[in-house]
């Protein structure tokens, strides 16, 4: 697996968290940027078009750590209505 900057991941796990928010909630992006990732890192956060409003690229030592960040950090933000987390896998 590789990080967005192309560097190879060694012992960590990566995921993309698609975030849907209530309309006109600019405070959500500020709160997402300030989320305390614990053992994980918020590699990037982008506003996007389509069925989701933001995509966060997360990296952490275990899938449990990433799951905790998504459920207790990102999903708990006022105005976030849904998250869908996709795990990065290496194929081949």
WOHUHU-V550091 format. One line per field, one symbol per residue. phi: phi as a letter, one per 40 degrees, with the letter a starting at -180 (. if undefined). psi: psi as a letter, one per 40 degrees, with the letter a starting at -180 (. if undefined). burial: + if it has 9 or more other C-alpha atoms within 8 Angstrom, else -. A space follows every 10 residues. Layout:
BEGIN
phi: ???
psi: ???
burial: ???
END
This chain:
BEGIN
phi: .bcdcgcccb bbbbabbcbb bcdfbccccc ccccdccgcc bccaabcbch cbbabbcbba cbcccccccc ccbccccchc babbbbccbb bg
psi: iiideeihic eiiiihhhhh iiifgddddd dddehhebei hhdihhhiia eidihhhihi didddddddd ddcddehheh diihhhihih h.
burial: --+-----+- -+++++++++ +---+--++- ++----+--+ +++-+----- -+++++++++ +---++-+++ +-+++-+--+ +-+-+--+-- --
END
